[in-house]
Every structure is written in structure tokens, then in C-alpha cells.
Amino acid sequence: MFVASIIADIDLLMPSLLEHRGPTHSIILFLAIAFPSILVWKKQAIPYLAAFASHPFLGDYLTASAAEGLQLFFPLSSTWFSGGSEAALLTYAYLELALFIAFLTLMLTTRDIMTLIKHHSSNLLLAIPISTALLPVFLRFPLPVRPILIIPHLILLILLALPIFIDLKHFIYRQHIF
């Protein structure tokens, strides 16, 4: 789910090929992925598609300033769209903070956080959201994150990095046994 929710930002890893918030944030691309996914995996695909759609269509569309925007209808149109106004961006930041607190509370209450930090072969996929979250920090200054969201972003990065470290520890331990 983490990977699906951030996969649209894979364009950050390919700056010479794709403009950030361009084709990977398109409704057309989403539909091209959604229809075959539902045909193959049926209802099981829905949570992953919802996670995939939440990033560009809720997060980026609502929080992008009019100067930034998204290419929502690429390749049919190269026009950039934004639902955010400068006045609304701070409101969205507080909404993102509230949703993060709700997410963290739910993960702790249901003990799903324990599932997240267990060894699993797919944990290395979490390197994708980690790299797309960290890359803007190294490419842009000042940080492209509102100050109110820096601590939640750090907590999320730690939560995503823990499973990778656990898998690396497991791999190293297995190498020493043989």
C-alpha cells in the first residue's frame, strides 16, 4: 500500500525522462492501470488502486499551487491543473497532519505496526517510497515540505526504513549461519 501510494512520484527518480507531477500523475495513466488490474485481481485491486489514486488526485492536486499543478489529462492534454489556492494550502497541510495522526493511531491501536516491522520478502519495495520522499530534500532548498509536516514525514520515513533494516539484518544473519 505504501508503494502504491507513492508510486506516482517515481518521476522524481527519472528527472531527465519525466517532469515531476507530469505523466505519472495523469488520470489517463491511472485508468490504464486500473482497468486491467480490476480485470485480473477484481476486488483485491481496489485498496491498492485507492492508495495509488490518493497521492496525485487528493494529495498533489489539492496541495499544488497554481504555479505547480499536475498534468491530469496527459497524453490528451499537456495543460497543468491545480485545485489548491495559496490560501487553501495551509488548510490542506493541517488536514494532512490530522490524517497522519489518525493513520498512526490506527496502526498502533490495531497493532498493524507490528506486521509492518516483521521480515517479509516484499519489504525491499519500501525503498521506492523512501527514495521518492527523500529525493526532494536533496534537490530543493528550502524544503518542499511545510514545517508543520516535517516531523510526520520523518516518522513516516522511519516507519518505512525499519522493515528494510530488519530484512537486511535477517539477510546478514543468514549469511553468517552458512
N, C-alpha and C positions, 0 to 999 in steps of 0.2 A: 504494500500500500504506500509506504514511504517513497519507493522508487517511482511508482505510478504518479504520485502527486507532484513530483519534481521533474519528471522526465521531459517536460516541455522546455525546461531550461538547459537541455543538452546542447542547445545552440551556443551557450557560453563556452563550451569545450571546443567549438568549431568556428571561431570568430572569422576566419578567412573564407569560410563557406556560407555561413548563415548570419544574418543580422539578429541581434537579441530581440526577442518578442516578435519575430517575423513569422516565417512559415510554420515553425513548431508550435505556435500559439493560435493556429488557424482552426476555425470551426470545420472547414473542409477536411483538414488532416484528421481532426477528431472523428468525424463521420466515417472517413476512410478506414480508421482503426476500429471504430465501434461496431459497424455492421458485421464485418467478418468475425469479430470477437464474440458477438452475441450469437451468431450462427453456429460457431464452433463450441463455445463454452456455456451458452444460454445464460441462465440467471447467475451463474458463478462469476461471470464477467462484470456484472453491474457494479459491485463495490470498487473494483479496480478502475472502471471507466469513470465512476463518480470522482474518485481520487484524482484521476488524470484530468478531468474537466474542471475540477475545483481550482486548480492553480491558475491557468490562463483566464478562465471565464469569470471567476469570482475574485481571486486574489489580484492578479495583474490588471484585469480590466477595470476593477474598481479603484485600485490604488495608483495606477499610472496617471501621471499628469497629462494634460492635453498635449504637451510637447513630446511626451514619450509615446504612449499608446501601444496598440497591438495591430498586427495585420490580420484581422479576424477572418477575412474572406480570401486570403491567398490560396490558390493562384488566380482566382477570378478577379481579384482587385488588389492593388498594392497600396490602397488607402489605409491609413493608420487611424484606429478608433480608440477612444478612452471614455470611460464612464465616470472617471474621477475629476473633480474640480479641485482647485487648490484648497478651497475651504473645507471640502469633504475629506481630504486625505488624512487629517489628524483624527477625525471620527473613525475612519476605517482602521487606523493604527490602534485605537482603543478597542475596537471590535476584534481585531486580530489578537490583541493581548487577552481579552476576555475568553475568546475561543481557545487560545493556548492554555489558559488556566483550567478551563473546562476539560480539555483533552488530557492534560496532565493529571487532574483529579480523577478522571475516569480510568486512566491507565493504572493509577495507584490503587483505587478502590476495587477494581476488578482483578487486580494483580496481573494484568496483561503485561505489565512491565517486566515481570519475571520470564515470560515467554520470549520477550524481545532480547533479553540478555543471556539466552541459552545458545549453545553451539548449534549451528544449523548450516548446511551447505550453501544456502542462498544468502547468508549474511554478507558475503563479499559484494553483493549487488548494492549494498548501502554506500559503497564508495561513490556511486553516481550522485545521490543527493548531497553527500558531503562535499564532493568536489564542486558541484554547481552552487552550493551555498557559500563555500569559501572563496571561490574564484573572484567574485566581485570585490571582496575585501582586498585582494592583491592588485586588482586592476584599477580601482577607483578610489580616490580620496577627495573629499571626505566620504565616509562610509555611506553606501546607498541604503542604509537602514536607519529608521528613526531611532533616536536614543532610547525611547521607551521600550523598544523591541530588541535591544542588544542582548539583555540578559536572557529573554526567552530563546533567542537564536542560539546563544551559547549553550543553554540547557539542551536544546534540540540536537545540536552538533555532538554533544557528549553522549546523548542517548543513541545517536546513530553510530558513533565511533565505538562504543562499548562492545557491541556484538562482533565487530571486526577484530578488535583486540582479543576478545575471547576465542574467536576462531584461529587467530594467529598463535595464541598460547597453546591451543589444542593441537595445531599442526606441529609446532616446535616440540611439544611434549611427545607426540607420536614419533617424530624423527629421532629423538633420543632413546626411545624404547628399543627400536630396531637397530 
